[in-house]
Amino acid sequence: MDFYATNPGPIDDSVLYDQEKHVSSAIWEGQERGALRCHEHTSKLDQWALTSKQIELVKRAGFGYLRLIPAISLDNPLISALVERWRRETNTFHFTVGEMSITLEDVGYLLGLPIDGEPVIGVTYTTCDAVCMKFLGRIPDSGSTSGGMVKLSWLKETFSRCPFDAPIEEIERHTRAYLLYLVGSTVFSTTTGNKVPVMYLPLFENFDWAGRYAWGAAALSFLYRALGNASLRSQSTISGSLTLLQCWSYFRLNIGRPRLNHDPIHDRFPFVFRWKGKHTGPSTNRDVTFYRKALDSLKPSEVEWCPYRNISDALLPEDIRDNLILGRSNTMLICFDKAERHLPDRCLRQFGLRQPIPLVVQQWERKSRGVDGGVDLSGKMETELSEWSDRHLRVVDVDDDVEESQYLHWFLKITRKLVGRPVPISSEFQRMNAALRDIANVADMLSTHGMDDQQMHAVTRIRFLAHECLRDQIGSMMIADVTDSDLNEVEKKIRGKERIRRKGMGVKRRRKDDMGSHFQNHSVSSQQQFCIATPIDMLDPTASMCHVENDDMDMCADDSQLCYMPGKLDESTQLSDAANDIDDSSFCRTVEEMDHNLLSENGDIGQQNDYSVLV
């Protein structure tokens, strides 16, 4: 059997030190969470009617291209499978072919946001009234706010149509409201579903100054944090620029990629236009399990390391083209309290370079905004701000004589190679129980004639452990006889959670009842495999064994051999009760008196055990 079928990694946990918190650990244990709920609210952006003066202000603020990006139909299962591969310890995806990541280069090509400039940071707020009055000229009603957040619906209903003859002050207020709605529904979308923090408003006070911020770096920091949070086993939602994440995957991975739209109007900057609109291609009706298996078996031929190499520089705005080199900068990305490391040294093949073993990632504190209002975060993040200020000095390069085979050998040791199990847990459980029954049968039929005391003690311990494990399985009522059709039905119900989740609690309750009855119906049959109604006195292994008869099973024994004589099983009998009648007190006393060096002296017993049962 493949080593990774039982140990998916990491073998060396010095890099992925938070593995137990990661969703891949839960999935390996059989705890499926289904597709994530994806929060991006671009569907109503086209309901804003901007005047020509407003459009000019939006361009000056640095959002001229983001405004043009259409709504992309999100593939929740694909996004969920990608999240299962994201590691917050390195801010990279860990695929079978190595590490990959979304970099500042990707943000520049795909979103057209400024990737160089001042860090997006400022003052936090716990209430909305004062800041909204100052920058929007209106105070939202109490039902439209929550702490320092305002509802997107209030912004749209109040500011989506600016009068053509409005004074410049009113035009600016309507434009600030639009920009807050734009970032709150795209790059800074939150898991609240319909709210955006008002802390971004002061950054739009002066539109020319707003254009000096590195909005693209802030968007990437926000997405990194969202990916890291969603990769934890306790999470079920994700936010941030999911359009960026999905289109990044379309450009670089040949998995779930829809048919490319060859209309020339879609081959323009920013390049998310290439995937405009809803898709009815091969990604339709594919679930998380499908994408997970595809990523678990990802081949080098399915990866496009440099997808932008054939794009003409003439299509790029000058400010984007001149700063693409920052895609290779090991720096700190900042979006208010969200400071995340940008580590392109771990994915240099995305820039056409050879990949050496990367440097050790210095752990950093992921700070939270907390509940304090009126706090200027600039005074609390000096170290992070210093790293960003040195971004042009942190560009990574690599020697031409790098041997990538060394990196791949190192990577296989530190990564989590598999997310899904090659063999389902139910199949492994069946195999384990079959092995235990075989071991118990061999031990009970093993002749003790001619054995010395030490050997008989070893046989006694094998018998005890095998029967004890079997009885434990009966007591916990675990299912060992699931047929292929039963297993498929259970998997369908688990995966069906992705489609049923939105249909209300009534449906969920009925599904739970169905699952409960399904497992209940199998409890008796699973118990029937483990009937051991045989009280045995093992104080003296050489003594004559008693003859036991009952309705379930007969056992005969003499001083040299044990043998089973199965009788007719009464299916109405509770077999677990029969198993619990075993008098194992003598087993326990015998085992406790054994020499502790026995196992080491008889190590060949354990080595010959194909089922890894300790004896």
Disulfide bonds with the S-S distance in Angstrom:
none
